[in-house]
Amino acid sequence: MTSLVRYLAADVLRGQRYLAPLLVFLGGMGMLFSSDAGQPLEAYSGSSALLYPISAWVAVVVATSEDVVRREITVVSAGGWSRVLTASALVAVLFSLVLAVLASVWPVVTNPHPYTASELFVGLAAHTGCALLGVGVGLLFARPVLDSVGRTVLAVFSVVVLTYPLGRGTPLGWVLDALGHNRVSLSLLGAVAAGAVLVAGAVVAGVRRA
């Protein structure tokens, strides 16, 4: 599994399609924290809201990095779709967790309000939850569940856009509500758990569809 993860990660890096979501993420973070972004936890709400769609985008990039023929060869060589989808999920999660760490540390450096270690930990938990939720959504509609990249992008975009108006009715809403009110809540850990379940569910759905 380790060699498969390394192969898929190298393939994503070589294809450079990850640069688009990365640059959008960096640009968004730069705008969010170009001035006083508010109290520590409140400041994290903006970056958490940004990380959710970016992570979904990253997951789509990872899931579609190979064309159909190459992916079939990878599936045969790796021993089945279950191994390939699990490895793809791990790569997408790893990429997104790097962004989650960066999003957690960024305001500590740029925001004029001081951050405690506990606030940094809360921010990391919030960003991790949003990253996992995004990856789960991205993988849920990627190949082999949907074979067309166009349909995948449309489905992921629709779900992401519809998530925000639902507010506290979604795990993302739990995170944004807690951070927006500058309070620590167990719902942050609930969002992490929900994100992990969503990623696992996306892998299972892909295996069954294949």
C-alpha positions as CSV (number, residue, x, y, z in Angstrom):
1,M,0.0,0.0,0.0
2,T,2.8,2.4,0.8
3,S,4.4,2.0,-2.7
4,L,0.9,2.5,-4.3
5,V,0.4,5.7,-2.2
6,R,3.8,7.0,-3.2
7,Y,3.1,6.2,-6.9
8,L,-0.2,8.0,-6.9
9,A,1.2,11.0,-5.0
10,A,4.1,11.2,-7.5
11,D,1.7,11.0,-10.4
12,V,-0.4,13.9,-8.9
13,L,2.7,16.0,-8.4
14,R,4.0,15.2,-11.9
15,G,0.8,16.2,-13.5
16,Q,0.8,19.6,-11.7
17,R,-3.0,19.9,-11.7
18,Y,-2.8,20.3,-7.9
19,L,-1.4,23.8,-8.6
20,A,-4.8,25.3,-9.4
21,P,-6.4,24.5,-6.0
22,L,-3.2,25.3,-4.2
23,L,-2.9,28.7,-5.8
24,V,-6.6,29.5,-5.1
25,F,-6.1,28.4,-1.5
26,L,-3.0,30.5,-1.0
27,G,-4.7,33.5,-2.7
28,G,-7.8,33.1,-0.5
29,M,-5.7,32.8,2.7
30,G,-3.7,35.9,1.7
31,M,-6.9,37.9,1.3
32,L,-8.5,36.6,4.5
33,F,-5.5,37.5,6.6
34,S,-4.3,40.6,4.8
35,S,-5.6,42.7,7.8
36,D,-7.1,42.0,11.2
37,A,-9.2,38.9,10.8
38,G,-10.7,39.1,14.3
39,Q,-10.4,37.0,17.4
40,P,-8.4,33.8,17.0
41,L,-11.2,31.3,16.6
42,E,-13.3,33.7,14.6
43,A,-10.5,34.1,12.2
44,Y,-10.3,30.4,11.7
45,S,-13.9,30.3,10.4
46,G,-13.0,31.9,7.1
47,S,-10.1,29.6,6.4
48,S,-12.1,26.6,7.4
49,A,-14.9,27.6,5.0
50,L,-12.3,28.0,2.3
51,L,-10.6,24.7,2.9
52,Y,-13.8,22.6,2.4
53,P,-14.2,23.3,-1.3
54,I,-10.4,23.3,-1.9
55,S,-10.1,19.8,-0.3
56,A,-13.0,18.6,-2.5
57,W,-11.1,20.0,-5.5
58,V,-7.9,18.3,-4.4
59,A,-9.7,15.0,-4.1
60,V,-11.1,15.3,-7.6
61,V,-7.6,16.0,-8.9
62,V,-6.2,12.9,-7.2
63,A,-9.0,10.7,-8.3
64,T,-8.7,11.8,-12.0
65,S,-5.0,12.2,-12.3
66,E,-4.7,9.1,-14.5
67,D,-6.6,8.7,-17.7
68,V,-9.0,5.7,-18.0
69,V,-6.5,3.4,-19.6
70,R,-3.7,4.1,-17.1
71,R,-6.1,3.7,-14.2
72,E,-7.2,0.3,-15.4
73,I,-3.5,-0.7,-15.6
74,T,-3.0,0.6,-12.1
75,V,-6.0,-1.3,-10.8
76,V,-4.8,-4.6,-12.3
77,S,-1.2,-4.1,-11.1
78,A,-2.4,-3.1,-7.6
79,G,-4.7,-6.0,-7.1
80,G,-8.1,-4.3,-7.4
81,W,-10.2,-1.2,-7.1
82,S,-10.3,-1.4,-3.3
83,R,-6.5,-0.9,-3.0
84,V,-6.4,1.9,-5.6
85,L,-9.4,3.8,-4.1
86,T,-8.0,3.4,-0.6
87,A,-4.6,4.7,-1.7
88,S,-6.2,7.6,-3.6
89,A,-8.2,8.5,-0.5
90,L,-5.0,8.5,1.6
91,V,-3.2,10.7,-0.9
92,A,-6.1,13.2,-1.0
93,V,-6.3,13.2,2.7
94,L,-2.5,13.8,3.1
95,F,-2.5,16.7,0.6
96,S,-5.5,18.2,2.4
97,L,-4.0,17.8,5.8
98,V,-1.0,19.7,4.7
99,L,-3.3,22.6,3.8
100,A,-5.1,22.2,7.1
101,V,-1.8,22.6,9.0
102,L,-0.9,25.6,6.9
103,A,-4.3,27.2,7.4
104,S,-3.9,26.7,11.2
105,V,-0.5,28.2,11.4
106,W,-1.0,31.1,8.9
107,P,-3.0,33.4,11.2
108,V,-0.7,32.7,14.1
109,V,2.0,34.4,12.1
110,T,-0.1,37.1,10.4
111,N,-3.1,37.9,12.7
112,P,-2.3,40.6,15.2
113,H,-4.2,38.7,18.0
114,P,-2.0,36.3,20.0
115,Y,-2.8,32.6,19.8
116,T,-2.5,30.1,22.6
117,A,-1.5,26.5,22.1
118,S,-5.1,25.4,22.8
119,E,-6.5,27.8,20.2
120,L,-4.0,26.5,17.6
121,F,-5.2,22.9,18.5
122,V,-8.8,23.9,18.0
123,G,-8.0,25.5,14.7
124,L,-6.2,22.3,13.6
125,A,-9.2,20.2,14.6
126,A,-11.6,22.5,12.7
127,H,-9.5,22.5,9.6
128,T,-9.0,18.8,9.7
129,G,-12.7,18.3,9.9
130,C,-13.4,20.5,6.9
131,A,-10.5,18.9,5.0
132,L,-11.9,15.4,5.5
133,L,-15.4,16.5,4.6
134,G,-14.2,18.1,1.4
135,V,-12.2,15.0,0.5
136,G,-15.2,12.8,1.2
137,V,-17.4,14.9,-1.1
138,G,-14.8,14.9,-3.9
139,L,-14.2,11.2,-3.8
140,L,-17.9,10.3,-3.5
141,F,-18.6,11.6,-7.0
142,A,-15.3,10.7,-8.7
143,R,-14.3,7.7,-10.7
144,P,-15.5,5.0,-10.7
145,V,-18.8,6.3,-9.2
146,L,-19.0,8.8,-12.0
147,D,-16.9,8.1,-15.1
148,S,-17.1,11.6,-16.6
149,V,-14.9,14.3,-15.2
150,G,-17.4,16.9,-16.2
151,R,-20.2,15.2,-14.3
152,T,-17.9,14.8,-11.3
153,V,-17.0,18.5,-11.2
154,L,-20.7,19.4,-11.6
155,A,-21.8,17.1,-8.8
156,V,-19.1,18.1,-6.4
157,F,-19.6,21.8,-7.1
158,S,-23.4,21.5,-6.5
159,V,-22.9,19.7,-3.2
160,V,-20.3,22.2,-2.0
161,V,-22.5,25.2,-2.9
162,L,-25.6,23.7,-1.3
163,T,-23.8,22.8,1.9
164,Y,-23.3,26.4,3.1
165,P,-26.9,27.5,3.2
166,L,-27.8,24.4,5.3
167,G,-25.9,25.9,8.3
168,R,-25.8,23.8,11.4
169,G,-27.6,21.0,9.6
170,T,-24.3,19.8,8.3
171,P,-20.9,19.0,10.0
172,L,-19.4,21.9,8.1
173,G,-22.0,24.1,9.8
174,W,-21.1,22.8,13.2
175,V,-17.5,23.9,12.6
176,L,-18.4,27.4,11.2
177,D,-21.0,28.0,13.9
178,A,-18.6,27.2,16.8
179,L,-15.7,29.2,15.3
180,G,-17.9,32.1,14.3
181,H,-19.1,32.4,17.9
182,N,-15.5,32.2,19.1
183,R,-16.1,29.1,21.3
184,V,-14.7,25.6,21.7
185,S,-17.2,22.8,21.0
186,L,-17.2,19.0,20.8
187,S,-18.9,19.5,17.5
188,L,-15.5,20.1,16.0
189,L,-14.5,16.5,16.9
190,G,-17.9,15.4,15.6
191,A,-17.0,17.1,12.2
192,V,-13.7,15.2,12.1
193,A,-15.4,11.9,12.8
194,A,-18.1,12.7,10.2
195,G,-15.4,13.6,7.6
196,A,-13.6,10.3,8.3
197,V,-16.8,8.4,7.9
198,L,-17.6,10.2,4.6
199,V,-14.2,9.4,3.2
200,A,-14.5,5.8,4.1
201,G,-18.0,5.7,2.7
202,A,-16.8,7.2,-0.6
203,V,-14.2,4.5,-0.9
204,V,-16.8,1.8,-0.2
205,A,-19.2,3.4,-2.8
206,G,-16.4,3.4,-5.3
207,V,-15.6,-0.2,-4.7
208,R,-19.2,-1.3,-5.1
209,R,-19.7,0.8,-8.2
210,A,-16.5,-0.6,-9.8
